[in-house]
Amino acid sequence: MKNKIIIITGASSGIGKALALECDKLGAKLILAARNPDRLNELLPQFSGSDHLLVHTDVQKEKECENLIQNAVDKFGRIDILINNAGISMRALFAEVNLDVIRQLMDTNFWGTVYCSKFALPFLLQSKGTLVGISSVAGYKGLPGRTGYSASKFALNGFLEVIRIENLKTGLHVLTACPGFTTSNIRNVALSKDGSAQGETPLEENKLMSAEHVASEIIRAINKRKDRLIMTSQGKMTVCLNKFFPKFMDKMVYNHMAKEPNSPFK
């Protein structure tokens, strides 16, 4: 990672923040993007390096994604790694959810990755660099109560797979990274059926994978130029069993998710 030019979206908290801090320790030059500029600025004292660029970016907006990539190239002259980490979640039954909630999930989780990847691709091809998408096991197996989230991650997985295949002979590295449930703010700000923030997490956060652990696994996968990374044994088992026993896994996932506090279904 030393002297690599790395763009990270959603860098102000959670996995994005952990990635930023770890890449900084390893000597990378960072372009950090997030919707909240104040939270981005709070990161600055934690960096050992000083040659970083902070760009206020809402990845739902195509022009802001184009501006992010252009700012990176203007400052550093190239891009080695793009980590599409920005994302939001939701929890509500499809029968009850406002369609704007699903639209917002797709705009952030899917279209945000498409926009940034499109504008960064020419520079990543020049550097034979790495394109990363932070996905989820929810992109392999639908999670009840998370229609917009699963749909966006299924779309993301398909998008990244096509980009990987199209570039088999160009030297571009494409990584689809799927953490398990990770300690972060994503569930607190997850959208409810009317689009308001959920406000509290339904999970025991202290028992989840840490954002720092997830960041180290992603960095290791980038260095090894892995195509796919599923980080937990539960996730690997879910993906594997779903290939052969999808109906059984439907019931297993339903029962597991129904145990969440205040689950929207029982």
PyMOL commands that set and color helices and strands:
alter all, ss='L'
color gray80, all
select helices_A, chain A and resi 14-25+37-41+44-46+62-76+99-127+137-139+147-166+205-207+211-223+233-244+246-258
alter helices_A, ss='H'
color red, helices_A
select strands_A, chain A and resi 5-9+29-34+53-56+81-84+130-134+173-178+228-230
alter strands_A, ss='S'
color yellow, strands_A
deselect
rebuild
show_as cartoon
